Every structure is written in C-alpha cells, then in structure tokens.
Amino acid sequence: MTHAGSQPLISAQAIEKFYDTPDGGRIQVIAPLDLTVQEGEIVALLGPSGSGKSTLLRMLSGLSKPSAGKVYWSGNPENPGNLAIVFQSFALFPWLTVQENVEAPLEARAIPPSDREERSLAALETVGLAGYEGAYPKELSGGMKQRVGFARALVVEPEVLFMDEPFSALDVLTAENLRTQVIELWGDKKLPTRAIFIVTHNIEEAVLLADRIIVLGKNPGRIRTDFHVTLPQPRDRKEPAFERYVDYIYKVLTQPALDPAQFEPSADGKPARRKQQMLPHALPGGIAGLLEILFDDEAQTVDIYRLADDLALELDDILPTLEAAQLLGFVLVSEGDVTITELGKQFADGGITEKQEIFGLAAVDHVNLLNQITRALNAKKNHSVREEFFRDMLDEYFSSEEIDRQMDTAINWGRYAGLFEYDADERKFYLPEPDEPEAEPAAKAEAE
C-alpha cells in the first residue's frame, strides 16, 4: 500500500532530544536520527524501556519539539496538520456521553453541530459502537472505552493516526479483538486515515499489525533496525515465517551489541544465518529461579507479560533469562507464552548436583562457545587453554565490550556446570582435577 517515491506524510531529519543539566552537561534521550512515514503504511515502533519510544512519537506528532533537527509534515516544518493520537489510557471525559466525547475534537475546531453529529455517529459505527451514543464512560467496559478513543481520533479524519500502547491496558481477548478489527478496517479502506504509527512493547502485536517495523536501541535512543514485513494479511502466529520475524525482533531487543544485519529477515521472512552464536547475558541462578517458578505453576505455561508483572520486572529485564532458558532447551516460547520442557522440569526438580549435570550437558549441546572451550581443553595434553584464544575467535563478530560480556557469561555457565575451572589471574581455562578415590575402602581391605 505504500506509495513509493511520493512525498512522505512525515519526514524527520536529524531529530534528537536532549536535556541540559545544571552542571553544564547534557542528557541525551534520542540520538540524531532520520525517519519517514509514507502514505498507506502501518509503522510499528518497538524498543526496550527507556529507549524513547513515546518521546519519538511526541516529536513526530508535533506534541514536543525536537532539541535539534526538523520534522516535516507533508513538507511543512511549521504545521503538523491533521493528526490524531490514541493513548494507552482511555482519557475520556466522564461527564460527557459517548457521542459528546467523540464530538469534542470537532467542537474544538468549531465544526457546526449538525456536521459534528453526522461525523461522530459515522465514527462510532465504524468502531462497532452504534447504539451506545447516549451512554456514559462509567457504563462501558475497557474495550468499549478504547473504541470510543479510536472513534474520537478517527472523527477528525487524520492524515496519520498515532497510537501509543493502545491495547496494553486491555485484557488479552479484548486486545486481540480490537487488533483484528483495526486490520480489517484498514484492509477494507474504512479507516479515514492515510497512515498509522503505533508504539508497542508487544513483539507479536507489531508483526500482526505492521507493514514496517522500527526497533530502537537505548542510551541514547537510536534506530537499530528498520524493515518491512512482507507477510500477507491476515497473519497467522503459527506460520514459520511469522515466528522468524518474532525471533528476529526478539534477538535485536536482547542483543544490543550485535549488528542486526547479521540475522535480518529476507523478503520471505527467513533470517540470514549468523556466523557466530551470541550468548544472552543471564546468570545460572536466574535461569534456575525462572524454571522453578514455571515448574510450580499448575499449567506450567505462563504468559510472558504476566510473568514479568508477577516478578515486578520490565519485559526487557526478563528477556535475557528467557532466551537463555530457551537456548538450553529448558523452555519453549510461543505466541507470547513460555512453557517448561521435560528437560526443564528435570532441572527444576533436581538436587544441586543433578542441576549442574543437566545444565552442563545442555550447555555443551546448545552453546557453541562452551562446546569449543570444553573440546579444546580435552584435546590439549595439559588440559588448559588461554582465554585469549577464544577472545580472538569472537573478535570478528563482536565489539570488545561485548566480547567481555560473552566471556563473563560463558565462564559463569561453565563454572556452574563444572565443565572447567578458570584462573582469573592467568586468564586461563583448565579442566578440574578428578576427585581422589576414597581411601577408606582400601584401608579396610588391607586391615582385613
């Protein structure tokens, strides 16, 4: 649906956001970036907490001025034009009826009452709320309140409809129904808007809705990847190509030091094969704790977002541990749910020694770097290898800072599993000495 070569509805050129500090320093929130929104496309913006997703939305919509750079709306740098925003909170006026809430932006624009009524009723019919014109917000469910929010945004017939986490305050079923309705209305050209820009933290939601996905990094916020989703609508979460897109975004979010181009999806959604595996930065204790929580859950399947909420963590804080458990074969992640595997159950239910053995076998089977370290140690006559050998292997793929993190993670995992010992002073790996045979049985035999 994108009109290639036409003037963008929104064009951001070298925009950034920063704040000066009293000591003369500067806090950089958004690094200089370029971004366009074309007619006929749904753009989804993802990123970890603190990456500046909402800040970027506010600059693109004209609610906030960039600290530097320019935003052009249909070529105009001064007037944002006709835009609308749907927020996470319903933000309805409780003293107004549904129809009056939808008419509010038209009234602010001095639209005559007869036109306001006609357009508001049409918008309510579009979102499936015909017949609820006289109801008050307190009489509506959460999903219906958000539909009113959509109608209020659509009634002004915006060139670009901005949405900031519009489904995150809803229950799973209601959110799914609203997403489906948005896609159907968009596909049938019943939405009076020329483009949609949605901020979300939900990876599957982005792949379900968007024609194009932008993923931000943080500290400061910057674009890590910007790509098109070529899957036809409606999309099936269980399709392998859909899962590959989800997996790609998941890796971009959880592996900030790696170049996304190494595993960027091709036109058919299949990512290119990476030459070097990257370990998620998670500690064995965190992995064990996650598996014990899943093992104790009656269904042994938990929604990832609910799991993060239950643990009072941000989603991006728990993702590395989830990825590590999945890499080791302890869990399966699908459609936003995490399920403990039989191997994970054995680990969670085992004693300390059994846990270490299971972890070690899984690590050697699934983690390239740990497999390489143990194979090298067993091949050497003195069963020791300098760390620098493995750092050189990683140098082609990672920054020096990321190599440090990769080696720290590998050392933590290998030590926990008893695969090797590590001398930090000599920066050397070596195989642990075999346990000495107990002397007591021999002594008894000699005495006899």
C-alpha positions as CSV (number, residue, x, y, z in Angstrom):
1,M,0.0,0.0,0.0
2,T,3.0,2.3,0.4
3,H,3.3,4.9,-2.4
4,A,7.0,4.8,-3.2
5,G,8.6,8.0,-4.4
6,S,5.7,10.2,-3.1
7,Q,6.3,12.9,-0.6
8,P,6.3,11.4,3.0
9,L,3.4,12.3,5.2
10,I,6.1,12.8,7.9
11,S,9.8,13.2,7.4
12,A,12.1,13.6,10.4
13,Q,15.6,14.8,9.6
14,A,18.4,14.5,12.1
15,I,16.0,15.0,15.1
16,E,17.2,14.4,18.6
17,K,16.1,15.0,22.1
18,F,18.4,16.1,25.0
19,Y,18.2,17.9,28.3
20,D,20.9,20.3,29.7
21,T,21.9,19.7,33.2
22,P,22.8,22.4,35.8
23,D,26.5,21.5,35.7
24,G,26.7,22.2,32.0
25,G,26.3,18.6,30.9
26,R,23.7,17.0,28.7
27,I,21.4,14.0,29.0
28,Q,20.9,12.6,25.5
29,V,17.5,10.9,25.2
30,I,17.3,10.4,21.5
31,A,20.4,10.4,19.3
32,P,20.1,12.2,15.9
33,L,18.0,10.1,13.6
34,D,16.1,10.2,10.3
35,L,12.7,8.7,9.8
36,T,9.8,8.9,7.4
37,V,6.2,7.8,7.4
38,Q,4.7,7.1,4.0
39,E,1.1,7.1,2.9
40,G,-0.5,3.7,3.0
41,E,1.6,2.0,5.7
42,I,1.3,0.9,9.2
43,V,4.5,1.5,11.1
44,A,5.2,-0.1,14.5
45,L,7.9,1.2,16.8
46,L,9.4,-1.2,19.3
47,G,12.2,-0.8,21.9
48,P,13.3,-1.6,25.4
49,S,12.1,0.6,28.3
50,G,14.0,3.9,28.3
51,S,14.7,3.9,24.6
52,G,12.5,6.9,24.0
53,K,9.6,5.4,22.1
54,S,6.9,7.8,23.4
55,T,9.3,10.7,23.2
56,L,9.9,10.0,19.5
57,L,6.1,9.7,18.9
58,R,5.5,13.0,20.6
59,M,8.1,14.7,18.3
60,L,6.7,13.1,15.2
61,S,3.1,14.1,16.1
62,G,4.1,17.7,17.0
63,L,3.3,17.4,20.7
64,S,7.0,18.0,21.5
65,K,9.7,19.9,19.7
66,P,13.0,18.2,19.0
67,S,16.1,19.7,20.6
68,A,17.7,19.7,17.2
69,G,16.7,18.7,13.7
70,K,13.4,19.2,11.8
71,V,10.1,17.3,11.4
72,Y,8.2,18.0,8.2
73,W,4.5,17.2,7.9
74,S,3.7,16.8,4.2
75,G,6.7,19.1,3.5
76,N,5.6,21.7,6.1
77,P,8.0,22.2,9.0
78,E,5.7,24.6,11.0
79,N,2.2,23.0,11.0
80,P,1.7,19.3,12.0
81,G,-1.6,19.3,10.0
82,N,-4.4,17.0,10.8
83,L,-3.0,14.3,13.2
84,A,-4.7,12.3,16.0
85,I,-3.4,10.2,18.9
86,V,-4.9,7.2,20.8
87,F,-3.2,6.8,24.2
88,Q,-2.9,3.8,26.5
89,S,-5.3,5.4,29.0
90,F,-8.8,5.9,27.7
91,A,-8.7,9.6,28.6
92,L,-12.5,10.1,28.2
93,F,-14.5,12.9,29.8
94,P,-16.6,11.1,32.4
95,W,-19.3,13.8,32.4
96,L,-19.9,13.6,28.7
97,T,-21.8,10.9,26.8
98,V,-20.0,8.6,24.2
99,Q,-21.2,10.8,21.4
100,E,-20.2,14.0,23.2
101,N,-16.7,12.6,23.8
102,V,-16.3,11.8,20.1
103,E,-17.6,15.2,19.1
104,A,-15.2,17.0,21.5
105,P,-12.3,17.5,19.0
106,L,-14.8,18.6,16.3
107,E,-16.3,21.2,18.7
108,A,-12.8,22.4,19.5
109,R,-12.4,23.0,15.7
110,A,-15.7,25.0,15.5
111,I,-17.4,22.4,13.3
112,P,-21.1,23.1,13.1
113,P,-23.4,20.9,15.4
114,S,-25.1,19.1,12.5
115,D,-21.8,18.1,10.9
116,R,-20.4,17.1,14.3
117,E,-23.3,14.7,14.9
118,E,-23.1,13.2,11.5
119,R,-19.4,12.5,11.7
120,S,-19.4,11.3,15.3
121,L,-22.2,8.8,14.5
122,A,-20.3,7.5,11.5
123,A,-17.1,7.1,13.5
124,L,-19.0,5.2,16.3
125,E,-20.5,2.9,13.7
126,T,-17.0,2.3,12.2
127,V,-15.7,1.0,15.6
128,G,-18.8,-1.0,16.3
129,L,-20.4,1.3,18.9
130,A,-23.6,2.2,17.1
131,G,-26.4,2.4,19.7
132,Y,-24.1,3.5,22.6
133,E,-24.2,7.2,21.7
134,G,-26.0,8.2,25.0
135,A,-24.0,6.0,27.3
136,Y,-21.5,7.4,29.8
137,P,-17.9,6.1,30.2
138,K,-18.7,4.5,33.6
139,E,-21.2,2.3,31.8
140,L,-18.7,0.9,29.4
141,S,-16.1,-1.9,29.5
142,G,-12.4,-1.3,29.0
143,G,-12.6,-2.4,25.4
144,M,-15.6,-0.2,24.7
145,K,-13.9,2.8,26.2
146,Q,-10.9,2.3,24.0
147,R,-13.2,2.0,21.0
148,V,-14.6,5.4,21.9
149,G,-11.0,6.6,22.0
150,F,-10.5,5.3,18.4
151,A,-13.7,6.9,17.2
152,R,-12.7,10.2,18.8
153,A,-9.3,10.0,16.9
154,L,-10.9,8.9,13.6
155,V,-13.6,11.5,13.6
156,V,-11.1,14.3,12.6
157,E,-10.0,12.1,9.6
158,P,-6.3,12.4,10.4
159,E,-3.6,12.1,7.9
160,V,-1.6,10.0,10.4
161,L,-3.2,8.1,13.3
162,F,-0.7,7.8,16.2
163,M,-1.3,5.1,18.8
164,D,0.8,4.8,22.0
165,E,0.4,1.3,23.5
166,P,-3.3,1.4,22.7
167,F,-4.1,-2.2,23.6
168,S,-1.8,-2.7,26.7
169,A,-4.4,-1.7,29.3
170,L,-6.9,-4.3,27.9
171,D,-7.3,-8.0,28.7
172,V,-5.8,-10.4,26.2
173,L,-9.1,-11.3,24.4
174,T,-10.3,-7.7,24.1
175,A,-7.0,-6.6,22.8
176,E,-6.9,-9.3,20.2
177,N,-10.4,-8.5,19.0
178,L,-9.5,-4.8,18.7
179,R,-6.3,-5.6,16.7
180,T,-8.3,-7.8,14.4
181,Q,-10.8,-5.0,13.8
182,V,-8.2,-2.4,13.1
183,I,-6.6,-4.7,10.5
184,E,-10.0,-5.4,8.9
185,L,-11.0,-1.8,8.8
186,W,-7.6,-0.8,7.4
187,G,-7.6,-3.5,4.7
188,D,-11.1,-2.6,3.7
189,K,-10.1,1.1,3.5
190,K,-12.7,2.1,6.1
191,L,-10.4,4.0,8.3
192,P,-10.3,7.7,7.4
193,T,-6.5,8.0,7.8
194,R,-3.6,7.7,5.4
195,A,-1.1,6.0,7.7
196,I,-0.9,4.5,11.2
197,F,2.1,4.9,13.6
198,I,1.9,2.6,16.6
199,V,4.2,2.4,19.6
200,T,4.1,-1.0,21.3
201,H,6.2,-3.3,23.6
202,N,4.5,-6.4,22.2
203,I,6.6,-8.1,19.5
204,E,3.8,-10.3,18.2
205,E,1.4,-7.3,18.0
206,A,3.9,-5.5,15.9
207,V,4.3,-8.4,13.4
208,L,0.5,-8.9,13.4
209,L,-0.3,-5.3,12.5
210,A,2.6,-3.6,10.8
211,D,3.8,-3.2,7.2
212,R,7.1,-1.8,8.6
213,I,8.8,-2.2,12.0
214,I,11.4,0.1,13.6
215,V,13.3,-1.2,16.6
216,L,15.1,1.3,18.9
217,G,18.2,0.8,21.0
218,K,18.7,2.9,24.1
219,N,21.3,5.0,26.0
220,P,20.6,7.1,23.9
221,G,17.6,6.1,21.8
222,R,18.6,5.2,18.2
223,I,17.3,3.1,15.3
224,R,18.8,-0.3,15.4
225,T,16.8,-1.8,12.5
226,D,14.0,-0.6,10.2
227,F,12.5,-3.3,7.9
228,H,9.3,-4.2,6.0
229,V,7.1,-7.2,6.9
230,T,6.1,-8.9,3.7
231,L,3.6,-11.4,5.1
232,P,0.0,-11.0,3.7
233,Q,-2.9,-10.1,5.9
234,P,-4.4,-11.7,7.9
235,R,-1.3,-13.2,9.6
236,D,-1.1,-16.5,11.4
237,R,1.1,-16.5,14.5
238,K,1.9,-20.2,13.9
239,E,3.3,-19.7,10.5
240,P,7.1,-20.3,10.4
241,A,7.7,-17.0,8.6
242,F,5.8,-15.2,11.3
243,E,7.8,-16.9,14.0
244,R,11.0,-15.9,12.2
245,Y,10.1,-12.3,12.3
246,V,9.3,-12.5,16.0
247,D,12.6,-14.3,16.6
248,Y,14.5,-11.6,14.7
249,I,13.0,-8.7,16.7
250,Y,13.5,-10.7,19.9
251,K,17.2,-11.0,19.1
252,V,17.6,-7.3,18.2
253,L,16.0,-6.3,21.5
254,T,18.0,-8.7,23.7
255,Q,21.4,-8.5,21.9
256,P,22.2,-4.8,21.7
257,A,25.8,-5.2,20.8
258,L,25.2,-7.4,17.7
259,D,24.7,-5.9,14.2
260,P,21.1,-6.8,13.3
261,A,22.1,-7.1,9.6
262,Q,23.7,-10.4,10.6
263,F,20.3,-12.0,11.0
264,E,18.0,-9.6,9.2
265,P,14.9,-11.3,7.6
266,S,14.9,-11.7,3.9
267,A,11.9,-11.0,1.7
268,D,10.3,-14.3,2.7
269,G,10.8,-13.6,6.4
270,K,13.7,-16.0,6.8
271,P,16.7,-14.5,8.6
272,A,20.2,-15.0,7.3
273,R,22.3,-17.5,9.2
274,R,24.6,-16.0,11.8
275,K,28.2,-17.0,11.7
276,Q,28.6,-16.7,15.5
277,Q,26.2,-17.5,18.2
278,M,25.6,-14.9,20.9
279,L,25.0,-15.8,24.5
280,P,22.2,-14.0,26.3
281,H,23.6,-12.3,29.4
282,A,21.9,-14.3,32.1
283,L,23.2,-16.0,35.3
284,P,22.6,-19.7,36.1
285,G,20.8,-18.7,39.3
286,G,18.3,-16.6,37.4
287,I,17.7,-19.4,34.9
288,A,17.1,-21.8,37.8
289,G,14.7,-19.4,39.5
290,L,12.7,-19.0,36.4
291,L,12.4,-22.7,35.9
292,E,11.3,-23.3,39.5
293,I,8.6,-20.7,39.0
294,L,7.3,-22.4,35.9
295,F,7.6,-25.8,37.5
296,D,5.5,-24.7,40.4
297,D,2.8,-23.2,38.1
298,E,-0.2,-25.6,37.8
299,A,-0.3,-25.2,34.0
300,Q,3.5,-24.9,33.6
301,T,2.7,-22.4,30.9
302,V,2.8,-18.7,31.7
303,D,2.1,-15.5,29.6
304,I,5.5,-13.7,29.3
305,Y,4.0,-10.3,30.1
306,R,2.1,-11.7,33.2
307,L,5.3,-13.3,34.3
308,A,7.2,-10.0,34.1
309,D,4.4,-8.3,36.0
310,D,4.3,-11.0,38.7
311,L,8.0,-10.5,39.2
312,A,7.7,-6.7,39.2
313,L,10.2,-6.6,36.3
314,E,10.2,-4.8,32.9
315,L,9.8,-7.2,30.0
316,D,13.2,-6.4,28.6
317,D,14.7,-7.3,32.1
318,I,13.4,-10.8,31.9
319,L,14.0,-11.5,28.2
320,P,17.7,-12.5,28.5
321,T,16.8,-15.1,31.1
322,L,14.0,-16.4,29.0
323,E,16.3,-16.6,25.9
324,A,19.0,-18.4,27.9
325,A,16.5,-21.0,29.2
326,Q,15.2,-21.4,25.6
327,L,18.7,-21.7,24.2
328,L,19.4,-24.5,26.7
329,G,16.2,-26.4,25.8
330,F,14.6,-25.8,29.2
331,V,11.6,-23.8,27.9
332,L,9.6,-23.2,24.7
333,V,8.4,-19.7,23.9
334,S,5.5,-19.4,21.5
335,E,2.7,-16.9,20.9
336,G,3.7,-14.8,24.0
337,D,3.7,-17.8,26.3
338,V,6.6,-19.7,27.9
339,T,6.3,-23.4,28.7
340,I,8.7,-25.5,30.6
341,T,10.0,-28.6,28.8
342,E,10.6,-32.1,30.2
343,L,14.3,-31.3,30.5
344,G,13.4,-28.1,32.3
345,K,11.2,-30.0,34.7
346,Q,14.1,-32.4,35.4
347,F,16.4,-29.4,36.1
348,A,13.9,-27.6,38.3
349,D,13.1,-30.8,40.3
350,G,16.7,-31.9,40.7
351,G,19.2,-31.5,43.5
352,I,22.2,-29.3,43.3
353,T,24.4,-32.0,41.7
354,E,21.7,-33.1,39.2
355,K,21.1,-29.5,38.3
356,Q,24.7,-28.9,37.5
357,E,24.9,-32.1,35.4
358,I,21.8,-31.3,33.4
359,F,23.0,-27.7,32.9
360,G,26.4,-28.9,31.7
361,L,25.1,-31.3,29.2
362,A,22.6,-28.8,27.8
363,A,25.3,-26.1,27.6
364,V,27.7,-28.3,25.6
365,D,24.9,-29.4,23.3
366,H,23.5,-26.0,22.6
367,V,26.2,-23.3,23.3
368,N,28.9,-23.1,20.6
369,L,31.4,-21.3,22.8
370,L,31.2,-23.7,25.7
371,N,31.4,-26.6,23.3
372,Q,34.5,-25.1,21.8
373,I,36.1,-24.5,25.2
374,T,35.5,-28.0,26.5
375,R,36.6,-29.6,23.3
376,A,39.9,-27.6,23.3
377,L,40.5,-28.5,26.9
378,N,40.1,-32.2,26.3
379,A,42.3,-32.0,23.2
380,K,45.2,-30.4,24.9
381,K,47.7,-32.7,26.8
382,N,47.9,-30.3,29.7
383,H,44.1,-29.7,29.6
384,S,44.5,-25.9,29.8
385,V,43.9,-23.1,27.2
386,R,44.4,-19.4,27.5
387,E,41.3,-17.2,27.3
388,E,42.8,-15.1,24.6
389,F,42.4,-18.0,22.1
390,F,38.6,-17.8,22.4
391,R,38.6,-14.0,22.5
392,D,40.3,-13.9,19.2
393,M,37.6,-16.2,17.8
394,L,34.9,-13.7,18.9
395,D,36.8,-10.6,17.7
396,E,35.5,-10.9,14.1
397,Y,31.9,-10.6,15.3
398,F,31.6,-8.5,18.5
399,S,32.9,-5.3,20.0
400,S,35.5,-5.5,22.7
401,E,32.9,-4.7,25.3
402,E,30.6,-7.4,24.1
403,I,33.4,-9.9,24.0
404,D,34.0,-9.2,27.7
405,R,30.3,-9.9,28.4
406,Q,30.3,-13.0,26.3
407,M,33.3,-14.4,28.1
408,D,31.9,-13.5,31.5
409,T,28.7,-15.3,30.7
410,A,30.5,-18.4,29.4
411,I,32.7,-18.5,32.4
412,N,29.7,-18.2,34.8
413,W,27.9,-21.0,33.0
414,G,30.9,-23.3,32.6
415,R,31.9,-22.9,36.3
416,Y,28.3,-23.5,37.5
417,A,28.1,-26.7,35.4
418,G,31.6,-27.9,36.5
419,L,32.8,-28.0,32.8
420,F,36.0,-26.3,33.6
421,E,37.9,-24.1,36.1
422,Y,39.1,-20.6,35.3
423,D,42.1,-18.8,36.7
424,A,41.3,-15.0,36.6
425,D,45.0,-14.0,37.3
426,E,46.4,-16.1,34.4
427,R,43.2,-15.7,32.3
428,K,43.3,-19.4,31.6
429,F,40.8,-22.3,31.4
430,Y,41.6,-25.8,32.7
431,L,39.8,-29.0,33.4
432,P,39.1,-29.7,37.0
433,E,41.2,-32.3,38.7
434,P,39.4,-35.6,39.0
435,D,38.3,-36.5,42.5
436,E,40.7,-38.5,44.6
437,P,39.4,-42.1,45.2
438,E,38.3,-42.6,48.8
439,A,41.0,-44.3,50.9
440,E,38.6,-45.9,53.4
441,P,37.7,-49.0,51.4
442,A,41.3,-49.8,50.6
443,A,42.3,-49.3,54.2
444,K,39.5,-51.6,55.3
445,A,40.7,-54.3,52.8
446,E,44.3,-54.0,54.0
447,A,43.2,-54.4,57.6
448,E,41.2,-57.5,56.8
